[in-house]
Each structure stands twice: as C-alpha cells, then as structure tokens.
Amino acid sequence: MDEYVIKPIAHIHNDLKTKFGVPRQSGLAGSLLSEIVFTPEFRVSDALRGITDFSHIWLIWSFSEARRSDWSPTVRPPRLGGNERIGVFATRSPYRPNSLALSCVKLVRVEHRDGLGDILVVSGADLMNGTPIYDIKPYLPYADAIGDATGGFAPDGGKTLCVVDENCEMQKLAEAKRTALTELLARDPRPQYHDDPNRVYGMEYGDHEVKFRVDGKELFITSIEKQIKKR
C-alpha cells in the first residue's frame, strides 16, 4: 500500500527567524503577529469562505527544522531539566516519528494581497518563520475546551521573567514589535536547564539581534542591533 503524501497548503511568515526564541506553546505571546500565506495551488478565496466566523483556528504543521531519519521512543523534556526520559507520545517534543505539530492561534483578520491572494493574519503562533502548514481547521469551544483536563508534568505555562530594559534598547523597535518581544522574553527563551547569570544570549527577532542575560527572575536586555543583510 502506497503511503499517503501530504504537501504544504501554506507557510507562515513572522519575526522568528531561528528556533531560539520561538514560544514553547501557542498563545504564550499573544501580541506576536504572523501571516499565513497560501501556496499557489491553494490560493483560492472560496477555501476560506466562513472562516471569519471563528475567533481561533487550529494549524497542523511540521517541525521542518527538527526532522530526523530515525526516531526514539523516549525524549528528555527541558521542563524536567533535560535529565528524565518520557515517552515521546507523552510530550510535545519536536523529535517525533512524523514531525507533525498542532497549534491553536487567534484569527485577527483575512487580508487580500496582490500576488498572494487572501492571507490570514494570526496572533499567538509558536511557529518559526517559513514553517510549512499542512491543514487549517476552526477551533470549536464546545468540543475543544476541556475544563477538567490535567497537564501531566507541565500543568502550567512555567515561570515568567520580569523584562528589564535599562538602556531603552526597545526604543529601536516599533511599538507593536516591542510588546511582542517583551512577551517572548518574559517566557525565558533559554534552555530551561541553563542558569548562568553572566552568560549573554542572542536571538534573532525580525531584522534585529536581541542580546540579553538572566539573573534570577529578571531578564536584562543588553543590546538590540539591526542586522546587516548578507548579499
């Protein structure tokens, strides 16, 4: 029996250029806007008819930067310090047999762009720029929200940090981007088992590189510099 081959219907575009800094789950950076641009084959406005009646949508996508030729039945979740092994199907690790993921995002609007057709502007995505999307489905509150669900080894969103911008580096960014960046940094983008107050980390955010360090419950922005585009 031949394998069923799926192909991307769209790709996401946003300011998250690398895996470092991407929210660990959808909805944690609600101010981060992303655009879903459909591939030419699926760039059909009728396919989106009625979608604006829903406030949120599900994205089925691929961990395109985490594919492997083999798979392991257990993984080490960063939430557990990277030392304890858990069954891969009991985690949301990107290292899976089929590298598929599921995210719920808020639908902000449908916007027509010349040459691109109708695109979806969404907020709260945890996808890196360029990630392929394989399907989109509406979020149904009566069926998708389980009030008495339990969260296993990740019962909550984890710790949050106080973002300190002593040198007003954020002023180099547009206001909307400042809000989204603050949310991203407050969720501590470092590997969860890192705890060196003197180490300076760097992450790409749009066309800027953001450098910071973390001391206790405070994250200090050390610099935000515009990157020079390579030709």
C-alpha positions as CSV (number, residue, x, y, z in Angstrom):
1,M,0.0,0.0,0.0
2,D,1.4,3.4,-1.0
3,E,2.0,6.0,1.7
4,Y,-0.3,9.0,1.6
5,V,1.8,12.0,0.7
6,I,0.8,15.3,2.2
7,K,2.0,18.7,0.9
8,P,2.0,22.2,2.4
9,I,-1.0,24.3,1.8
10,A,0.7,27.4,3.2
11,H,3.7,28.8,5.0
12,I,3.9,31.2,8.0
13,H,5.8,34.5,8.0
14,N,6.8,36.3,11.1
15,D,9.8,37.8,13.0
16,L,11.0,34.5,14.4
17,K,13.9,33.7,12.1
18,T,15.5,30.9,14.2
19,K,14.3,28.2,16.6
20,F,15.8,30.1,19.6
21,G,13.2,32.4,20.9
22,V,10.1,30.6,19.5
23,P,7.4,30.3,22.2
24,R,7.2,26.8,23.6
25,Q,3.5,26.7,23.1
26,S,0.9,28.7,21.1
27,G,-0.8,31.6,22.9
28,L,2.1,32.5,25.2
29,A,3.0,35.5,23.1
30,G,-0.4,36.8,22.1
31,S,0.9,40.1,20.7
32,L,3.1,38.3,18.1
33,L,1.5,38.6,14.7
34,S,2.2,36.2,11.9
35,E,0.9,35.9,8.3
36,I,-0.2,32.6,6.7
37,V,0.5,32.8,3.0
38,F,-1.0,30.0,0.9
39,T,0.9,28.2,-1.8
40,P,-0.4,28.9,-5.4
41,E,-2.4,25.7,-5.6
42,F,-4.4,26.5,-2.5
43,R,-4.6,30.3,-3.1
44,V,-8.4,30.1,-3.6
45,S,-10.6,32.6,-1.7
46,D,-13.5,30.1,-1.7
47,A,-11.5,27.8,0.6
48,L,-11.6,30.5,3.3
49,R,-15.4,31.2,3.0
50,G,-16.8,31.4,6.5
51,I,-13.5,31.4,8.4
52,T,-14.0,34.8,9.8
53,D,-17.0,33.5,11.8
54,F,-14.4,31.8,14.1
55,S,-12.2,33.6,16.6
56,H,-9.5,30.9,16.6
57,I,-8.1,28.3,14.3
58,W,-6.0,25.1,14.5
59,L,-2.9,24.8,12.5
60,I,-1.4,21.4,11.6
61,W,2.2,22.0,10.7
62,S,5.6,20.4,10.5
63,F,8.8,20.7,12.7
64,S,10.6,21.3,9.4
65,E,13.9,22.1,11.2
66,A,13.8,19.1,13.5
67,R,13.4,16.2,11.1
68,R,15.5,13.0,11.6
69,S,15.9,9.8,9.7
70,D,15.1,7.7,12.8
71,W,13.2,8.2,16.0
72,S,13.5,7.5,19.7
73,P,10.6,6.2,21.8
74,T,11.7,8.4,24.7
75,V,12.8,12.1,24.9
76,R,14.2,14.4,27.6
77,P,11.7,17.3,28.1
78,P,13.5,20.6,29.0
79,R,10.7,21.1,31.5
80,L,12.1,18.2,33.5
81,G,15.7,19.6,33.4
82,G,16.7,17.5,30.4
83,N,17.6,14.6,32.6
84,E,14.4,12.5,32.9
85,R,13.2,10.4,29.9
86,I,9.5,10.5,29.0
87,G,7.7,8.6,26.2
88,V,7.7,10.7,23.0
89,F,3.9,10.4,22.7
90,A,3.5,11.9,26.2
91,T,5.3,15.0,25.2
92,R,5.2,17.8,22.6
93,S,8.8,17.3,21.6
94,P,9.6,18.2,18.0
95,Y,11.6,15.0,17.6
96,R,8.8,12.7,16.6
97,P,8.2,9.9,14.0
98,N,6.4,12.2,11.7
99,S,7.5,15.7,13.0
100,L,3.9,17.0,13.0
101,A,2.6,19.6,15.3
102,L,-0.7,21.2,16.3
103,S,-1.2,24.9,17.4
104,C,-4.2,27.0,18.2
105,V,-3.9,30.6,17.1
106,K,-6.2,33.7,17.1
107,L,-7.5,34.8,13.7
108,V,-7.0,38.5,13.6
109,R,-8.2,39.1,10.0
110,V,-8.2,38.0,6.4
111,E,-6.3,40.3,4.2
112,H,-6.0,40.4,0.4
113,R,-2.5,40.9,-1.0
114,D,-1.8,41.5,-4.7
115,G,0.2,38.5,-6.0
116,L,-0.5,36.4,-2.8
117,G,-4.3,36.3,-2.7
118,D,-6.0,36.1,0.6
119,I,-3.7,35.7,3.6
120,L,-4.5,35.0,7.3
121,V,-3.2,37.3,9.9
122,V,-3.0,35.4,13.2
123,S,-1.6,36.1,16.7
124,G,0.0,33.8,19.3
125,A,1.7,31.4,16.9
126,D,4.6,29.2,18.1
127,L,5.9,28.6,14.6
128,M,9.2,29.7,13.1
129,N,9.3,31.9,10.0
130,G,8.8,29.8,6.9
131,T,7.3,26.8,8.6
132,P,5.1,24.7,6.3
133,I,1.4,24.3,7.3
134,Y,-0.5,21.2,6.1
135,D,-4.0,22.0,7.2
136,I,-6.2,24.5,9.0
137,K,-9.4,23.8,11.0
138,P,-11.7,26.0,13.1
139,Y,-11.5,25.9,16.8
140,L,-14.8,24.8,18.4
141,P,-15.1,25.9,22.0
142,Y,-17.8,23.3,22.9
143,A,-15.6,20.5,21.8
144,D,-12.0,21.7,22.0
145,A,-12.0,23.2,25.5
146,I,-11.8,20.6,28.3
147,G,-12.4,22.2,31.7
148,D,-11.2,19.3,33.9
149,A,-8.2,18.3,31.8
150,T,-4.9,17.6,33.6
151,G,-1.4,18.8,32.4
152,G,0.9,16.0,33.5
153,F,4.5,17.1,34.0
154,A,3.6,20.6,32.5
155,P,0.5,21.7,34.5
156,D,1.0,25.4,33.8
157,G,2.9,27.8,31.5
158,G,6.1,27.7,33.5
159,K,7.9,30.6,35.1
160,T,7.8,34.1,33.8
161,L,10.5,36.7,34.0
162,C,10.5,40.5,34.6
163,V,12.0,42.1,31.4
164,V,14.3,45.0,32.3
165,D,15.3,47.4,29.6
166,E,17.6,49.8,31.5
167,N,19.2,51.3,28.4
168,C,16.0,51.8,26.4
169,E,17.1,49.4,23.7
170,M,13.5,48.6,22.9
171,Q,13.0,52.1,21.5
172,K,14.8,50.9,18.4
173,L,11.7,48.8,17.6
174,A,8.2,49.7,16.5
175,E,5.8,49.8,19.4
176,A,3.9,46.6,18.3
177,K,7.1,44.7,18.0
178,R,8.2,45.9,21.4
179,T,5.1,44.4,23.0
180,A,5.6,41.0,21.3
181,L,9.3,40.9,22.1
182,T,8.6,41.5,25.8
183,E,6.1,38.6,25.8
184,L,8.7,36.3,24.1
185,L,11.5,37.3,26.6
186,A,9.2,37.1,29.6
187,R,8.7,33.4,28.9
188,D,12.5,32.8,29.1
189,P,13.7,31.5,25.7
190,R,16.8,29.9,27.2
191,P,17.0,26.1,27.5
192,Q,15.3,25.5,30.8
193,Y,18.3,23.9,32.4
194,H,20.5,26.9,31.8
195,D,21.1,29.2,34.8
196,D,24.2,31.3,34.4
197,P,23.6,34.9,35.3
198,N,26.7,36.1,33.4
199,R,26.0,34.4,30.1
200,V,24.7,36.7,27.3
201,Y,22.3,35.1,24.9
202,G,21.3,36.3,21.5
203,M,18.2,35.7,19.4
204,E,17.1,37.0,16.0
205,Y,13.9,39.0,16.0
206,G,12.9,40.3,12.6
207,D,15.9,42.2,11.2
208,H,17.4,42.7,14.7
209,E,19.6,40.7,17.0
210,V,18.5,40.9,20.7
211,K,21.0,40.1,23.4
212,F,20.1,39.5,27.0
213,R,21.1,37.8,30.2
214,V,19.0,36.4,33.0
215,D,19.7,36.8,36.8
216,G,17.1,35.1,39.0
217,K,13.6,36.2,37.9
218,E,14.9,39.2,35.9
219,L,15.9,39.3,32.2
220,F,18.1,42.2,31.3
221,I,18.3,43.4,27.7
222,T,21.9,44.2,26.9
223,S,21.5,45.3,23.3
224,I,19.2,45.4,20.3
225,E,21.1,45.9,17.0
226,K,19.9,45.9,13.4
227,Q,21.5,43.1,11.4
228,I,23.3,43.8,8.1
229,K,21.7,41.8,5.4
230,K,24.0,39.5,3.6
231,R,24.1,39.7,-0.2
